[in-house]
Amino acid sequence: MKKIALICAALAISAFANEGQEFEGLLTTPACAAQGAFADCYLENYTCGSDGCYKKIQPGETTKPKLALFQHGTGKVYEIDTSKLKVSELGEGMNKNGVVIVGMLDEATNTIEATEFKAPPPPKKSFFKGCL
C-alpha cells in the first residue's frame, strides 16, 4: 500500500514538473533585443516586426510579430511561441522588465512555448510632499 502511495506521489510531482518553467525578463521583439535598443525601440516593431515595416504593409492589415524575452542577468534572448496565449493580453508587458513567461524551453531552437503570461505589478503610488 505504501509503494502505491509513493508511486502516485511521484507521478503527481512529475506531472507538475512538466507543466513549465518560469522565465523572467524584458518582453520585446527579437530585432530590438539584437540591437540592444530597449527604451528606444520604435512602436512599429511591436505592431509589424521591424523598423520601417509600416511602409511594406497596407493600412488595416494585421500582422503577428515575433516576441522575445531578454534576461538582463544572463544576456540571453529567447524567442516566444505565443500560439497558446491571447496576444491582446501581452500588451501589458510590452517593453517592461519583470515579465514572467511560463512554458517549456525548446533548446534546439531557443524558443519558449509559452502557456502563461504574468505582467509586472504596476508602480506604487507616490505622494509628493515638496514645494512647487
N, C-alpha and C positions, 0 to 999 in steps of 0.2 A: 504494500500500500504506500509506503514511504517512497519507493522508487517511482511509482506512477506520479505521485505528487511532485517529486523533483523533476521528472521529465516534463510535466505540464508547465512547471515554473520556468524551466529552461526554454521551452518553446515560446512561452509568452514574452520572455525577455528578448529572445532573438527576433520576434515579430516587431517589437517596439524599436529595436536597434536598427532594423532595416527600413524604418519609416523615413529617416533622413537625418542629415547633419545640418547644423546651423552655421551659416556663413555671414559674417558681419563686415560691412564696409560702406563704400560710397557708391550709390547707384548712378550710373552714367551710361554713355554709349561707348562701343569699342574705339571709335575714332577719337573721341575726347580723351579716353584713357591712354591711347597711344601717344597723343600729343602732350599729355600732362596738363591740359587746359581744362581744369575743373570749374573754377569760378568764371572763366572767360569762355566757356563753351556756348556757342550760339544756340538759340532755342530751336532753330531748324534741324539741328542734329537729333532732337527728341521727337520731331514730327515726321521727318523723312529719311534720316540716317547719316547725312554728311553736310559739310559746309557747301552752300550753293546748290543744294539738291532741289530747292524750291523752283529753280529755273527749268528743271527737267520734267516736273510733273504738272499735270493740269490742275487748275483750281477745283477744289472739292474732292479730288481723288484721295482715297485713304491708302496709307501705307502702314506697314508694320515694321518699324525699325528694330534692329537688334539692340539688346541691352547688355550691359556688362557690370560686374561688381569689382571695384578696385579696393584692395585691402592695403591700408597705409603701412601697417606693421611689417608685412612681408613684401610688399610691392607687387603682388600677384594680381593679374586681371583674369577673371573668369567670365566667360560668356554665359548668358542666362537663357534657357529654353523656357519661354513663358506660355507654352501651349496649354498648360493645365491651370493657368491663372487668368483672371479678368484684367486686361491691360489697363482698363479705366481706373482700377484700384491702385495701380503702381504710380499714378501721378503724384500722390502724397510724398513719395520718397525720391522723386527725381532730383538729382544733383544735391542730395543731402547725405550727410555722414551718419552712421549709426543705423543704417538699414539692415535688417536681418532677413536673409533668404534661407528658407528651409527646403532641402531637397537632396537628391543624390548626385554625387560628382562623378562624371564620366572622365576619367583621367586621360583617356586616349585623345579626346577632342577638347579637353579643358573646359567642359560645359557643365553647368549646374542645371539639372532637370528640376525646376522649381515646383514645389507643391504648396508652399505657403509663403506669404509676404508679411512682414511686420514693419510698419513705418516707425521712425524715431518719434519719441514724445515731443509735443510742441514745447517751445521755450517757456520758461516760467515767467509769470508776470512780475514786473519790477515796479517799484514806486520811487519816483524821483523826489528827493527832499531838498533840492537845491534852489537857489535864487535864479530867476530867469531874467 
